[in-house]
Amino acid sequence: MRTLAFQMPDRGSGGPSGPRIRVGRPSRRARTLLMTAGVLVVLAMLFVMFSGFWTDWLWYRSVDYSSVFTKTLWTKTGLFAVFGLLMAVAVGFNIWLAHRLRPPLSAMSLEQQSLDRYRMALAPYKKWVLLGITALVGLISGASAAGQWRTWLMWVNGVPFGSKDPQFHKDISFYAFDLPFYRFLLSFGFAAAILSLLAAALVHYLYGGLRVTTPGARATAQATGHLSVLLGLFVALKAVAYWLDRYGLAVKSGDFKSTDSWTGLKYVDANAYLPAKTILFIIAIICALLFFATIWRRTWQLPVIGFGLMVLSAILIGGLYPALVQKFQVAPNEQAKETPYIKKNIEATRKAYDIDDSEVRDYSGTSKADNEKLRDAADTTASMRLLDPNVVSPTFQQKQQVRGYYQFPATLDVDRYKQDGKEQDTVVGLREINTSGIPEKNWINEHFKYTHGFGMVAAKGTSVDKDGSPAFTEKDLPPEGNLGKYQGRIYYGEKTTQYSIVGGPQKELDYADDNGEKTYTYKADSGVNLSNPVNRAAYAVNFNEPQILYSGAIGEGSRILYNRTPKERVEAVAPWLTIDGDPYPAVVDGRIKWIVDAYTTSNGYPYSSRTTLGDTTQDSLTDGQRSVVAQQNRVNYIRNSVKATVDAYTGKVDMYQWDKKDPVLKTWMKAFPDTVKPKSAISGDLMDHLRYPQDLFKVQRDLLQTYHVTSPSQFYSGSERWQVPDDPTHKGNAVPPYYLSMKMPDQKSQQFQLTTTFNPNKRETLGAFMAVDAEARSGDYGKIRILRLPPNTTVAGPSQVQSKFNSDPVIADKINILKRGDSEVEYGNLLTVPLEGGLLYVEPVYVRGAGTNYPRMRKVLVAYNERIAFEDSLDQALNKVFDTEGRDEGGERTGPGDQDQDKEKTPSDSSVKEALQDAQSAWDKSEKAREKGDWEEYGKQQDALEEALRKAAEAEQKAGAGSGSGGKNGSSDKNESGGDG
């Protein structure tokens, strides 16, 4: 049968002729207006884009980290240009080649006739279509590649770890720095091959090189050769993927027995998947060569057969064979088969999370010491922090807010300051600006007048004053106390989330006192100068606030402050770091500085199990503000490699190299030189306030639930697995770790430590106690000590202790009394302290009066073994638990850190008289309240009466006992006088 052919109509301009319809053209004036409007719109869009770039540059320059901005910008630009151009060239070249290889004649068929109109419509615009398609794929690919700037910089600047993986014996840096970049190149190659293949096939089909319904050959020789080469490239890339997958097995995650984050090879991976990947690599290479051979053979038969064999091999060798190995070799004797791989996983995980040096020792959980020894040990083992930073924030707010436009964070911080020459745990908080409390809200007040907070407020952590409120060591406005002179203005803080414009003609409110409001003008060089009209216009666009452009409140010297929270400032200048969720303030070298812990992380440490930072760092105190800022949420390597500070007045960011051995930090310091200062640059005053970070500790304790064991058999069985208990006072949330000055059984003196407890898996008894040395100056800084209780222990865990407190009938009655008059009872942190073989639990109890609306510490709960006490002070509670109630007590509600000073006080008759006077006063006031029917006041005065009578009885007892036999002080006096008094 004869086939008719026709000339391909892609070079002609013909088409059906017909009458032309004239459309009226716009007038010259209308065209001018439209053109002007278009130009203005384009200029406006360009300026909006420019303003974002320009303000970013100005901000980085203002904080002296312009090198971070430029390095990041040029890296992104380079990746965008190179990979965008490569993709555009690859796709554009294949479109051009497919068009060039089109047949001059095409079979006369319905299929080709239907394509005629598309070829004719496309003919005049072929070059523009080619440019448009290549530009589009180039832009998309370039933007995607620019997002890989971290991967590129780590590959270019990577330094060796100095240790190798146990399977392939490659340096860890290959998996952490090289393999991610190779995978990116591979994914880019796949994208280029697939897009080129699709584009070429479409062009070949459009111009007759490929035919679907036309009789005869389905493809021309030219189309066959072109497409076979592209398919060959795709299969060759698949071969490379199989080869890289071999190494990927070392960082592959999956479920395995006692952990769902297992990473690394198992028996089936090493003995089935690994050889399967190698075989598939060889098959893919052969298949790719068969596709390339199609250029000469002009037939699809062999490559199609080869590709089918490759797919079948992938199913049989890559899927079925490993399943058979797992079922018939591993499952019958899994523990023996997996033991070598479990051992590798344990060793790698412990090393990657820096828990390989954790010290685990057995601890009985019960004590044989006598009561007197236990009572003495309670004074020296720990300084019990009775002031709970999570509870007393409203008290700080009530007593030290001063004005409604100040605020304290919901959870305060724990630090160390010297009191009477002795270091003491201290609860601190900054009086930050609260724009929602501004009396009259308007743009000037919010951004020009109320610009900063003022002063640090600090209180003893181990004691409260006589009415249960914090014993402040730094307070009031202007600040006064033990911290000395320091720059107290707070322009940068956790609550400072909006911009302020300072330093210009508009005066700021500094603070208010009895003499009225004090004004101030910002004097630092922080922020960006707004004297330049271009800067003002850029910020007016960036903040969507036109008043910035024309406001008379902005003039010579005006500077705009933004990005003002410590976490966002550190994250901005070091976008490769993960930021701890709890920055804390400290007075350092006469200035308030925020101390920010930062981490380097990796997701490519072979055999190390993965964790999710957002989940493992959550506890009962974590909120949106205290959440970790993670560059990658899923990690299997972490180091607290950087300590950073943010000056609360100037906003200056300083970063210090804390971990000198960390190869990830060394890589980033190589990529961004001169951004991180050496550890030697840390001042002595700053070193006094550095501590072990909470988020790292929480990650480590999460891993130590499983990886405290080093025996593969125990790991496999899961019999020794622990769990972090729920916070007994915040059900459903993990108990937070607590900072506490204490000593572990192997330590001779108290150290500032971060502590937590574990329960055995699915039980509420105590499984272990864990502490890490958090004192930066300590030679044991970062050392993890774990006290492991016997597996069959009946020692109560935190939830059981809290339940015992709540269910005791005597305590329950006293709690009900405290709740009179709509008062609320709040439980503070339940502290756990190892004591002479047993466990001591201490929990302050706060009462929030209906009239005061802020908590005050009224009672202390103590438990040791089966004994519990609920008393007015820690001294009394310890004395009762240890049956040493004849010992002296101070007048303040104290913890052991303050007891030595308090016990030096000698009671006298005057104290008895004073107590009785207080009792009479309370009685008179209660009677007046009863007559008025004010039962809330009556209840308060009855409490005061009871307290005064108790103190009178104690004072009388001490006065009668004299100074010779009262306790420790009595013993001391006896030794000094040589007699018994």
Buried (B, 14 or more C-beta within 10 A) or exposed (E): EEEEEEEBBBEEEEEEEEEEEEEEEEEEEEEEEEEEEEEEEEEEEEBEEBBEEBBBBBBBEBBBBBBBBEBBBEBBEBBBBEBBBBBBEBBBBBBBBBBEBBBEEBBEBEBBEEBBEEBBEBBEEBEEEBEEBBEEBBBBBBBBBBEBBBBBBBBEBBBBBEEBBBBBEBBBBBBBBBBBBBBBBBBBBBBBBEBBBEBBBEBBBBBBBBBEEBEEEBBBBBBBBBBBBBBBBBBBBBBBBBBBBBBBBBBBBEEBBBBEBBBBBBBBBBBBBBBBBBBBBEBBBEBBBBBBBBBEBBEBEBBBEBBEBBEEBBEEBBEEBBEEBBEEBBEEEBBEBBBBBBBBBBBBBBBBBBBBEBEBEEBEBBBEBEBEEBBBBBBBBBBBBBBBBBBBBBBBBBBBBBBEBBBBBBBBBBBBBEBEEEBBBBBBBBBBBBBEBBEEEEEBBBBBBBBBBBBBBBBBBBBBBEEBBBBBBBBBBEBEBBBEEBBBBBBBBBBBEEBBBBBBEBBBBBBBEEEEEBEBEBEBEBBBBBEEEEBBBBBBBBBEBEBBBEBEBBEEBBBBBBBBBBBBBBBBBBBBBBBBBBBBBBBBEEBBBBBBBBBBBBBBBBBBBBBBBBEBBBBBBBEEBBBBBBBEBBBBBBBBBBBBBBBBBBBBBBBBBBBEEBBBBBBBBBBBEEBBBEEEEBEEBBBBBBBBBBBBBBBBBBBBBBBBBEEBEBBBBEEBBBBBBBBBBBEEBBBBBBBBBBBBEEBEEBBBBBBBBBBBBEBBBBBBBBBBBBBBEBEBBBBBBBBBBEEEBEBBBBBBBBBBBEEBEEBEEBBEEBBBBEBEBBBBBBBBBBBBBBBBBBBBBBBBBBEBEBBBBBBBBBBBBEEBBBBBBBBBBBBBBBEBBEBBBBBBBBBBBBBBBBBEBBBEEEBBEBBBEBBEBBBEBBEEBBEEEBEBBBBBBBBBBBBBBBBBEBBBEBBEBEBBBBBBBBEEBBEEEEEEE
